[in-house]
């Protein structure tokens, strides 16, 4: 490559959806495209993060408005894939909310059939920043050159084609130190591993919103009104499930922290996030407790609004903790 010339962009673009609950600016910093889901309030349709905020949705829920959500249409994903291709991507990895909870993955797969470049759709089988951390890991990996990485044997699925592609990439640019970028197989593998490593626990004031949306069974939802029990939910096999039942919200919050700390002590390094719907005071306290318990700075725990779509499903009062491998 001649001095002063522009190096080629990364081969792979990464796309996710708004249920990843990524704070403003975080996705942009790693070139991650976010396709928003739709929210309907009393019959009026809005687009998450575009014309409805979590605060507006919270007010709607508190006044008893009828709130529903729906996955993006295939055309929204198709537009995102076209933008990525126009920006120079040769391949796309599209990482999304668990297919057990939403039709978002199906919509992305439909759009992939008309994409101008190949698309690998990854069902994260998780939600919130369990998905968000996976998408961020994929986007970061896509932008990290592999030239200086130690040589590793090719995966069977990579085969001769992957080896030839790497050789050709290096040969074409042998005139200078041009980066060699990971391909979609490698980026999708990173996304899948990060998602599989995540653990997500939810504490909500009421399970009624989840029951109405069909994301929790009637029997499990009824626990919220029996003897004041506060169920703690987790994502298991791509679905929301009740993992513990605690008497009071304070005790449930303490147990939420205990579950997270126990998970963190078994990991050499981890990413940690605390979600909230509404005021962040309780989430800030939980973040501080977790940081103190594992000996890190409070600033290293990401505190993030759960977003409008998750708020619509869980209702006011959500606290959630996400742990994933770093």
KEMAR-448844 format. One record per residue (C-alpha): x, y, z; residue in three letters; residue number from 0. Coordinates in nm, 4 decimals, padded with zeros to 6 digits. Layout:
BEGIN
+----------+----------+----------+------+-----+
!     east !    north !       up ! rest !  nr !
+----------+----------+----------+------+-----+
!        X !        Y !        Z !  Ala ! NUM !
...
+----------+----------+----------+------+-----+
REM end
This chain:
BEGIN
+----------+----------+----------+------+-----+
!     east !    north !       up ! rest !  nr !
+----------+----------+----------+------+-----+
!  00.0000 !  00.0000 !  00.0000 !  Unk !   0 !
!  00.1420 !  00.3393 ! -00.0923 !  Unk !   1 !
!  00.2095 !  00.6037 !  00.1767 !  Unk !   2 !
! -00.0919 !  00.8179 !  00.2510 !  Unk !   3 !
! -00.3427 !  00.5826 !  00.0911 !  Unk !   4 !
! -00.6524 !  00.4773 !  00.2823 !  Unk !   5 !
! -00.6522 !  00.1194 !  00.4150 !  Unk !   6 !
! -00.9512 ! -00.0946 !  00.3218 !  Unk !   7 !
! -01.2398 ! -00.0963 !  00.5739 !  Unk !   8 !
! -01.3155 ! -00.4057 !  00.7835 !  Unk !   9 !
! -01.4682 ! -00.6888 !  00.5804 !  Unk !  10 !
! -01.7560 ! -00.7453 !  00.8206 !  Unk !  11 !
! -02.0276 ! -00.5065 !  00.9414 !  Unk !  12 !
! -02.2294 ! -00.5956 !  01.2500 !  Unk !  13 !
! -02.5998 ! -00.5228 !  01.2950 !  Unk !  14 !
! -02.8176 ! -00.5702 !  01.6035 !  Unk !  15 !
! -03.1597 ! -00.4559 !  01.7239 !  Unk !  16 !
! -03.2745 ! -00.2062 !  01.9844 !  Unk !  17 !
! -03.3509 ! -00.4703 !  02.2504 !  Unk !  18 !
! -02.9721 ! -00.4826 !  02.2985 !  Unk !  19 !
! -03.0376 ! -00.1748 !  02.5196 !  Unk !  20 !
! -02.7052 ! -00.0130 !  02.4323 !  Unk !  21 !
! -02.6505 !  00.3367 !  02.5758 !  Unk !  22 !
! -02.6247 !  00.6247 !  02.3316 !  Unk !  23 !
! -02.2875 !  00.6430 !  02.1617 !  Unk !  24 !
! -02.1661 !  00.2953 !  02.2553 !  Unk !  25 !
! -02.2856 !  00.1301 !  01.9338 !  Unk !  26 !
! -02.1608 !  00.4163 !  01.7174 !  Unk !  27 !
! -01.8127 !  00.3940 !  01.8709 !  Unk !  28 !
! -01.7619 !  00.0450 !  01.7253 !  Unk !  29 !
! -01.9543 !  00.0949 !  01.4004 !  Unk !  30 !
! -02.2506 ! -00.1139 !  01.5122 !  Unk !  31 !
! -02.5832 ! -00.0563 !  01.3343 !  Unk !  32 !
! -02.8956 ! -00.0823 !  01.5531 !  Unk !  33 !
! -03.2324 ! -00.1581 !  01.3910 !  Unk !  34 !
! -03.5189 ! -00.0355 !  01.6134 !  Unk !  35 !
! -03.8275 ! -00.2354 !  01.7063 !  Unk !  36 !
! -04.1777 ! -00.0886 !  01.6898 !  Unk !  37 !
! -04.3872 !  00.0142 !  01.9905 !  Unk !  38 !
! -04.7631 !  00.0759 !  01.9737 !  Unk !  39 !
! -04.9302 !  00.2876 !  02.2437 !  Unk !  40 !
! -05.3106 !  00.2986 !  02.2372 !  Unk !  41 !
! -05.3057 !  00.2195 !  01.8656 !  Unk !  42 !
! -05.0400 !  00.4760 !  01.7691 !  Unk !  43 !
! -04.7204 !  00.3281 !  01.6237 !  Unk !  44 !
! -04.3766 !  00.4529 !  01.7294 !  Unk !  45 !
! -04.0187 !  00.3467 !  01.6569 !  Unk !  46 !
! -03.8003 !  00.2743 !  01.9601 !  Unk !  47 !
! -03.5295 !  00.5331 !  02.0104 !  Unk !  48 !
! -03.6625 !  00.7458 !  01.7249 !  Unk !  49 !
! -03.9955 !  00.8914 !  01.8310 !  Unk !  50 !
! -04.0594 !  00.7316 !  02.1705 !  Unk !  51 !
! -03.8338 !  00.7341 !  02.4760 !  Unk !  52 !
! -03.8321 !  00.4956 !  02.7728 !  Unk !  53 !
! -03.9616 !  00.7817 !  02.9880 !  Unk !  54 !
! -04.2594 !  00.8418 !  02.7581 !  Unk !  55 !
! -04.3371 !  00.4722 !  02.7560 !  Unk !  56 !
! -04.3112 !  00.4555 !  03.1343 !  Unk !  57 !
! -04.5698 !  00.7339 !  03.1652 !  Unk !  58 !
! -04.7963 !  00.5464 !  02.9234 !  Unk !  59 !
! -04.7687 !  00.2261 !  03.1272 !  Unk !  60 !
! -04.8352 !  00.4107 !  03.4522 !  Unk !  61 !
! -05.1560 !  00.5599 !  03.3140 !  Unk !  62 !
! -05.2730 !  00.2176 !  03.1973 !  Unk !  63 !
! -05.2272 !  00.2628 !  02.8232 !  Unk !  64 !
! -05.2392 ! -00.0444 !  02.5998 !  Unk !  65 !
! -04.8807 ! -00.1043 !  02.4909 !  Unk !  66 !
! -04.7619 ! -00.3670 !  02.2425 !  Unk !  67 !
! -04.4403 ! -00.4221 !  02.0493 !  Unk !  68 !
! -04.3440 ! -00.5851 !  01.7209 !  Unk !  69 !
! -04.0249 ! -00.6855 !  01.5453 !  Unk !  70 !
! -03.8848 ! -00.4667 !  01.2680 !  Unk !  71 !
! -04.0147 ! -00.5540 !  00.9202 !  Unk !  72 !
! -03.7676 ! -00.7278 !  00.6872 !  Unk !  73 !
! -03.7423 ! -00.4016 !  00.4921 !  Unk !  74 !
! -03.5801 ! -00.2327 !  00.7952 !  Unk !  75 !
! -03.3090 ! -00.4974 !  00.8072 !  Unk !  76 !
! -03.2716 ! -00.4919 !  00.4286 !  Unk !  77 !
! -03.2062 ! -00.1169 !  00.4463 !  Unk !  78 !
! -02.9441 ! -00.1684 !  00.7186 !  Unk !  79 !
! -02.7707 ! -00.4371 !  00.5124 !  Unk !  80 !
! -02.7713 ! -00.2125 !  00.2048 !  Unk !  81 !
! -02.6134 !  00.0699 !  00.4085 !  Unk !  82 !
! -02.3434 ! -00.1645 !  00.5344 !  Unk !  83 !
! -02.2656 ! -00.2889 !  00.1838 !  Unk !  84 !
! -02.2554 !  00.0661 !  00.0483 !  Unk !  85 !
! -02.0050 !  00.1551 !  00.3214 !  Unk !  86 !
! -01.7718 ! -00.1208 !  00.2003 !  Unk !  87 !
! -01.8701 ! -00.4319 !  00.3957 !  Unk !  88 !
! -01.8115 ! -00.7615 !  00.2152 !  Unk !  89 !
! -02.0138 ! -00.9594 !  00.4722 !  Unk !  90 !
! -02.2559 ! -00.8868 !  00.7568 !  Unk !  91 !
! -02.3153 ! -01.0498 !  01.0937 !  Unk !  92 !
! -02.6618 ! -00.9721 !  01.2328 !  Unk !  93 !
! -02.7021 ! -01.0498 !  01.6058 !  Unk !  94 !
! -03.0480 ! -01.0431 !  01.7642 !  Unk !  95 !
! -03.2885 ! -01.0978 !  02.0495 !  Unk !  96 !
! -03.3691 ! -01.4599 !  02.1289 !  Unk !  97 !
! -03.5942 ! -01.6161 !  01.8677 !  Unk !  98 !
! -03.7911 ! -01.7725 !  02.1542 !  Unk !  99 !
! -03.9014 ! -01.4227 !  02.2622 !  Unk ! 100 !
! -03.9510 ! -01.2415 !  01.9328 !  Unk ! 101 !
! -03.9787 ! -01.2789 !  01.5576 !  Unk ! 102 !
! -03.6873 ! -01.0385 !  01.5094 !  Unk ! 103 !
! -03.4482 ! -01.3162 !  01.4056 !  Unk ! 104 !
! -03.6953 ! -01.4422 !  01.1436 !  Unk ! 105 !
! -03.7318 ! -01.0915 !  01.0043 !  Unk ! 106 !
! -03.3540 ! -01.0560 !  00.9793 !  Unk ! 107 !
! -03.3245 ! -01.3937 !  00.8042 !  Unk ! 108 !
! -03.5879 ! -01.2911 !  00.5499 !  Unk ! 109 !
! -03.3974 ! -00.9706 !  00.4770 !  Unk ! 110 !
! -03.0717 ! -01.1650 !  00.4454 !  Unk ! 111 !
! -03.2068 ! -01.3406 !  00.1359 !  Unk ! 112 !
! -03.2102 ! -01.0108 ! -00.0575 !  Unk ! 113 !
! -02.8967 ! -00.8543 !  00.0895 !  Unk ! 114 !
! -02.6336 ! -00.7374 ! -00.1623 !  Unk ! 115 !
! -02.3659 ! -00.9153 !  00.0472 !  Unk ! 116 !
! -02.3794 ! -01.2406 !  00.2487 !  Unk ! 117 !
! -02.5407 ! -01.2137 !  00.5936 !  Unk ! 118 !
! -02.4931 ! -01.4487 !  00.8886 !  Unk ! 119 !
! -02.7848 ! -01.4116 !  01.1324 !  Unk ! 120 !
! -02.7027 ! -01.5045 !  01.4934 !  Unk ! 121 !
! -02.9827 ! -01.5867 !  01.7375 !  Unk ! 122 !
! -02.8296 ! -01.4721 !  02.0672 !  Unk ! 123 !
! -03.0875 ! -01.6680 !  02.2710 !  Unk ! 124 !
! -03.0670 ! -01.3888 !  02.5256 !  Unk ! 125 !
! -03.1856 ! -01.0307 !  02.5754 !  Unk ! 126 !
! -03.0950 ! -00.6823 !  02.6966 !  Unk ! 127 !
! -02.7206 ! -00.6333 !  02.7402 !  Unk ! 128 !
! -02.6746 ! -01.0102 !  02.7227 !  Unk ! 129 !
! -02.7434 ! -00.9421 !  02.3557 !  Unk ! 130 !
! -02.5761 ! -00.6007 !  02.3687 !  Unk ! 131 !
! -02.2447 ! -00.7350 !  02.4987 !  Unk ! 132 !
! -02.2477 ! -01.0056 !  02.2288 !  Unk ! 133 !
! -02.3075 ! -00.7474 !  01.9549 !  Unk ! 134 !
! -02.0358 ! -00.5206 !  02.0948 !  Unk ! 135 !
! -01.7889 ! -00.8101 !  02.1145 !  Unk ! 136 !
! -01.8654 ! -00.9001 !  01.7535 !  Unk ! 137 !
! -01.8297 ! -00.5412 !  01.6325 !  Unk ! 138 !
! -01.5023 ! -00.4955 !  01.8194 !  Unk ! 139 !
! -01.3659 ! -00.8213 !  01.6779 !  Unk ! 140 !
! -01.4701 ! -00.7223 !  01.3258 !  Unk ! 141 !
! -01.2584 ! -00.4060 !  01.3583 !  Unk ! 142 !
! -00.9529 ! -00.5804 !  01.5069 !  Unk ! 143 !
! -00.6918 ! -00.6816 !  01.2468 !  Unk ! 144 !
! -00.5743 ! -01.0412 !  01.2677 !  Unk ! 145 !
! -00.2295 ! -00.9840 !  01.1090 !  Unk ! 146 !
! -00.0472 ! -00.9979 !  01.4388 !  Unk ! 147 !
! -00.2662 ! -01.2657 !  01.5970 !  Unk ! 148 !
! -00.1007 ! -01.6037 !  01.6629 !  Unk ! 149 !
! -00.1666 ! -01.8633 !  01.3951 !  Unk ! 150 !
! -00.4438 ! -02.1046 !  01.4871 !  Unk ! 151 !
! -00.5691 ! -02.4078 !  01.2945 !  Unk ! 152 !
! -00.8673 ! -02.3354 !  01.0726 !  Unk ! 153 !
! -01.2036 ! -02.4608 !  01.1896 !  Unk ! 154 !
! -01.3430 ! -02.7442 !  00.9754 !  Unk ! 155 !
! -01.6166 ! -02.5145 !  00.8456 !  Unk ! 156 !
! -01.3515 ! -02.2576 !  00.7503 !  Unk ! 157 !
! -01.1719 ! -02.5074 !  00.5267 !  Unk ! 158 !
! -00.9599 ! -02.4354 !  00.2226 !  Unk ! 159 !
! -01.1722 ! -02.1383 !  00.1209 !  Unk ! 160 !
! -01.0888 ! -01.9484 !  00.4385 !  Unk ! 161 !
! -00.7181 ! -02.0272 !  00.4033 !  Unk ! 162 !
! -00.7160 ! -01.9091 !  00.0404 !  Unk ! 163 !
! -00.9016 ! -01.5901 !  00.1293 !  Unk ! 164 !
! -00.6428 ! -01.5062 !  00.3976 !  Unk ! 165 !
! -00.3548 ! -01.5809 !  00.1583 !  Unk ! 166 !
! -00.5090 ! -01.3676 ! -00.1170 !  Unk ! 167 !
! -00.5777 ! -01.0794 !  00.1217 !  Unk ! 168 !
! -00.2175 ! -01.0776 !  00.2373 !  Unk ! 169 !
! -00.0805 ! -01.1176 ! -00.1172 !  Unk ! 170 !
! -00.2844 ! -00.8377 ! -00.2714 !  Unk ! 171 !
! -00.1648 ! -00.5956 ! -00.0052 !  Unk ! 172 !
!  00.1923 ! -00.7215 !  00.0327 !  Unk ! 173 !
!  00.3223 ! -00.3789 ! -00.0675 !  Unk ! 174 !
!  00.2539 ! -00.2397 !  00.2804 !  Unk ! 175 !
!  00.1214 ! -00.3068 !  00.6305 !  Unk ! 176 !
! -00.2456 ! -00.3300 !  00.5343 !  Unk ! 177 !
! -00.4688 ! -00.4906 !  00.7985 !  Unk ! 178 !
! -00.6173 ! -00.8343 !  00.7449 !  Unk ! 179 !
! -00.9686 ! -00.8380 !  00.8860 !  Unk ! 180 !
! -01.1665 ! -01.1241 !  01.0419 !  Unk ! 181 !
! -01.4335 ! -01.2800 !  00.8219 !  Unk ! 182 !
! -01.8015 ! -01.3362 !  00.9035 !  Unk ! 183 !
! -01.7414 ! -01.6906 !  01.0299 !  Unk ! 184 !
! -01.4978 ! -01.5615 !  01.2903 !  Unk ! 185 !
! -01.7128 ! -01.2628 !  01.3885 !  Unk ! 186 !
! -02.0272 ! -01.4769 !  01.4206 !  Unk ! 187 !
! -01.8324 ! -01.7220 !  01.6364 !  Unk ! 188 !
! -01.7320 ! -01.4402 !  01.8716 !  Unk ! 189 !
! -02.0925 ! -01.3166 !  01.8923 !  Unk ! 190 !
! -02.2243 ! -01.6641 !  01.9700 !  Unk ! 191 !
! -01.9622 ! -01.7307 !  02.2372 !  Unk ! 192 !
! -02.0240 ! -01.3962 !  02.4082 !  Unk ! 193 !
! -02.4009 ! -01.4513 !  02.4073 !  Unk ! 194 !
! -02.3651 ! -01.8062 !  02.5418 !  Unk ! 195 !
! -02.1463 ! -01.6775 !  02.8253 !  Unk ! 196 !
! -02.4079 ! -01.4267 !  02.9432 !  Unk ! 197 !
! -02.6339 ! -01.4601 !  03.2442 !  Unk ! 198 !
! -02.9320 ! -01.2267 !  03.2833 !  Unk ! 199 !
! -03.1562 ! -01.1918 !  03.5895 !  Unk ! 200 !
! -03.4673 ! -00.9721 !  03.6099 !  Unk ! 201 !
! -03.6598 ! -00.8401 !  03.9095 !  Unk ! 202 !
! -03.9909 ! -00.6670 !  03.8308 !  Unk ! 203 !
! -04.2712 ! -00.5127 !  04.0348 !  Unk ! 204 !
! -04.5390 ! -00.7089 !  03.8522 !  Unk ! 205 !
! -04.5377 ! -01.0069 !  03.6174 !  Unk ! 206 !
! -04.8686 ! -00.9045 !  03.4641 !  Unk ! 207 !
! -04.7074 ! -00.7277 !  03.1678 !  Unk ! 208 !
! -04.5042 ! -01.0381 !  03.0827 !  Unk ! 209 !
! -04.8126 ! -01.2579 !  03.1148 !  Unk ! 210 !
! -05.0143 ! -01.0334 !  02.8842 !  Unk ! 211 !
! -04.7372 ! -01.0382 !  02.6261 !  Unk ! 212 !
! -04.7230 ! -01.4179 !  02.6348 !  Unk ! 213 !
! -04.3620 ! -01.4237 !  02.7543 !  Unk ! 214 !
! -04.4434 ! -01.5864 !  03.0881 !  Unk ! 215 !
! -04.7010 ! -01.8501 !  03.1738 !  Unk ! 216 !
! -05.0128 ! -01.7708 !  03.3779 !  Unk ! 217 !
! -04.9043 ! -01.9926 !  03.6667 !  Unk ! 218 !
! -04.5629 ! -01.8267 !  03.6917 !  Unk ! 219 !
! -04.7175 ! -01.4800 !  03.6710 !  Unk ! 220 !
! -04.9591 ! -01.5650 !  03.9519 !  Unk ! 221 !
! -04.6631 ! -01.6048 !  04.1890 !  Unk ! 222 !
! -04.6300 ! -01.2277 !  04.1994 !  Unk ! 223 !
! -04.9587 ! -01.1979 !  04.3857 !  Unk ! 224 !
! -04.9338 ! -01.5047 !  04.6105 !  Unk ! 225 !
! -04.8183 ! -01.4201 !  04.9629 !  Unk ! 226 !
! -04.6268 ! -01.1209 !  04.8294 !  Unk ! 227 !
! -04.3701 ! -01.3396 !  04.6522 !  Unk ! 228 !
! -04.1230 ! -01.1604 !  04.4277 !  Unk ! 229 !
! -04.0008 ! -01.3964 !  04.1552 !  Unk ! 230 !
! -03.6549 ! -01.3443 !  04.0102 !  Unk ! 231 !
! -03.6530 ! -01.4238 !  03.6398 !  Unk ! 232 !
! -03.3652 ! -01.5412 !  03.4272 !  Unk ! 233 !
! -03.3099 ! -01.6198 !  03.0614 !  Unk ! 234 !
! -03.2936 ! -01.9973 !  03.0242 !  Unk ! 235 !
! -03.2750 ! -02.1749 !  02.6876 !  Unk ! 236 !
! -03.3704 ! -01.8497 !  02.5198 !  Unk ! 237 !
! -03.6856 ! -01.7992 !  02.7287 !  Unk ! 238 !
! -03.7785 ! -01.6108 !  03.0442 !  Unk ! 239 !
! -03.8236 ! -01.8406 !  03.3424 !  Unk ! 240 !
! -03.8732 ! -01.8000 !  03.7164 !  Unk ! 241 !
! -03.5503 ! -01.9074 !  03.8859 !  Unk ! 242 !
! -03.6183 ! -01.8016 !  04.2474 !  Unk ! 243 !
! -03.9061 ! -01.6792 !  04.4656 !  Unk ! 244 !
! -03.8370 ! -01.4258 !  04.7386 !  Unk ! 245 !
! -04.0726 ! -01.2709 !  04.9954 !  Unk ! 246 !
! -04.0035 ! -00.8976 !  04.9589 !  Unk ! 247 !
! -03.8570 ! -00.6654 !  04.6972 !  Unk ! 248 !
! -03.5683 ! -00.5741 !  04.9277 !  Unk ! 249 !
! -03.4847 ! -00.9403 !  04.9802 !  Unk ! 250 !
! -03.5225 ! -01.0046 !  04.6081 !  Unk ! 251 !
! -03.2838 ! -00.7232 !  04.5285 !  Unk ! 252 !
! -03.0301 ! -00.8629 !  04.7761 !  Unk ! 253 !
! -03.0675 ! -01.2042 !  04.6152 !  Unk ! 254 !
! -03.0210 ! -01.0512 !  04.2683 !  Unk ! 255 !
! -02.6869 ! -00.9145 !  04.3841 !  Unk ! 256 !
! -02.5885 ! -01.2483 !  04.5416 !  Unk ! 257 !
! -02.6594 ! -01.4358 !  04.2200 !  Unk ! 258 !
! -02.4475 ! -01.1923 !  04.0206 !  Unk ! 259 !
! -02.1552 ! -01.1983 !  04.2658 !  Unk ! 260 !
! -02.1564 ! -01.5791 !  04.2726 !  Unk ! 261 !
! -02.1419 ! -01.5822 !  03.8935 !  Unk ! 262 !
! -01.8653 ! -01.3217 !  03.8819 !  Unk ! 263 !
! -01.6387 ! -01.5031 !  04.1271 !  Unk ! 264 !
! -01.6105 ! -01.7944 !  03.8857 !  Unk ! 265 !
! -01.4911 ! -01.5816 !  03.5919 !  Unk ! 266 !
! -01.1385 ! -01.4498 !  03.5374 !  Unk ! 267 !
! -01.2817 ! -01.1405 !  03.3672 !  Unk ! 268 !
! -01.6323 ! -01.0211 !  03.2957 !  Unk ! 269 !
! -01.8561 ! -00.7434 !  03.1731 !  Unk ! 270 !
! -02.1289 ! -00.6309 !  03.4141 !  Unk ! 271 !
! -02.4425 ! -00.4244 !  03.3518 !  Unk ! 272 !
! -02.7415 ! -00.3182 !  03.5589 !  Unk ! 273 !
! -03.0652 ! -00.2253 !  03.3823 !  Unk ! 274 !
! -03.3503 ! -00.0103 !  03.5073 !  Unk ! 275 !
! -03.6868 !  00.1194 !  03.3882 !  Unk ! 276 !
! -03.7611 !  00.4610 !  03.5309 !  Unk ! 277 !
! -03.5308 !  00.6355 !  03.7813 !  Unk ! 278 !
! -03.1826 !  00.4848 !  03.8037 !  Unk ! 279 !
! -03.1332 !  00.5236 !  04.1825 !  Unk ! 280 !
! -03.1802 !  00.1546 !  04.2681 !  Unk ! 281 !
! -02.9710 !  00.0460 !  03.9688 !  Unk ! 282 !
! -02.6899 !  00.2811 !  04.0749 !  Unk ! 283 !
! -02.6948 !  00.1276 !  04.4247 !  Unk ! 284 !
! -02.6848 ! -00.2259 !  04.2874 !  Unk ! 285 !
! -02.3955 ! -00.1314 !  04.0581 !  Unk ! 286 !
! -02.2025 !  00.0134 !  04.3525 !  Unk ! 287 !
! -02.2648 ! -00.2993 !  04.5629 !  Unk ! 288 !
! -02.1527 ! -00.5310 !  04.2835 !  Unk ! 289 !
! -01.8400 ! -00.3252 !  04.2170 !  Unk ! 290 !
! -01.7473 ! -00.3289 !  04.5848 !  Unk ! 291 !
! -01.8115 ! -00.7030 !  04.6159 !  Unk ! 292 !
! -01.5773 ! -00.7959 !  04.3299 !  Unk ! 293 !
! -01.3207 ! -00.5198 !  04.3824 !  Unk ! 294 !
! -01.3667 ! -00.3028 !  04.0758 !  Unk ! 295 !
! -01.4534 !  00.0624 !  04.0218 !  Unk ! 296 !
! -01.8238 !  00.1463 !  04.0143 !  Unk ! 297 !
! -01.7651 !  00.3148 !  03.6789 !  Unk ! 298 !
! -01.6743 ! -00.0269 !  03.5356 !  Unk ! 299 !
! -02.0327 ! -00.1453 !  03.5865 !  Unk ! 300 !
! -02.2519 ! -00.0253 !  03.3015 !  Unk ! 301 !
! -02.5841 !  00.1191 !  03.4228 !  Unk ! 302 !
! -02.8306 !  00.1414 !  03.1354 !  Unk ! 303 !
! -03.1973 !  00.2036 !  03.0715 !  Unk ! 304 !
! -03.3633 ! -00.1174 !  02.9574 !  Unk ! 305 !
! -03.5205 !  00.0617 !  02.6602 !  Unk ! 306 !
! -03.8779 !  00.1135 !  02.5479 !  Unk ! 307 !
! -03.9450 ! -00.2393 !  02.4172 !  Unk ! 308 !
! -03.8248 ! -00.4147 !  02.7318 !  Unk ! 309 !
! -04.0110 ! -00.1597 !  02.9425 !  Unk ! 310 !
! -04.3299 ! -00.2450 !  02.7534 !  Unk ! 311 !
! -04.2896 ! -00.6130 !  02.8411 !  Unk ! 312 !
! -04.1776 ! -00.5905 !  03.2038 !  Unk ! 313 !
! -04.3469 ! -00.2699 !  03.3187 !  Unk ! 314 !
! -04.2254 ! -00.0175 !  03.5768 !  Unk ! 315 !
! -03.9801 ! -00.1120 !  03.8499 !  Unk ! 316 !
! -03.7458 ! -00.3363 !  03.6528 !  Unk ! 317 !
! -03.4016 ! -00.4144 !  03.7910 !  Unk ! 318 !
! -03.1834 ! -00.6485 !  03.5893 !  Unk ! 319 !
! -02.8245 ! -00.7635 !  03.6135 !  Unk ! 320 !
! -02.6231 ! -00.8942 !  03.3200 !  Unk ! 321 !
! -02.2907 ! -01.0769 !  03.3467 !  Unk ! 322 !
! -02.0897 ! -01.1906 !  03.0447 !  Unk ! 323 !
! -01.7331 ! -01.2921 !  02.9669 !  Unk ! 324 !
! -01.5032 ! -01.0037 !  02.8790 !  Unk ! 325 !
+----------+----------+----------+------+-----+
REM end
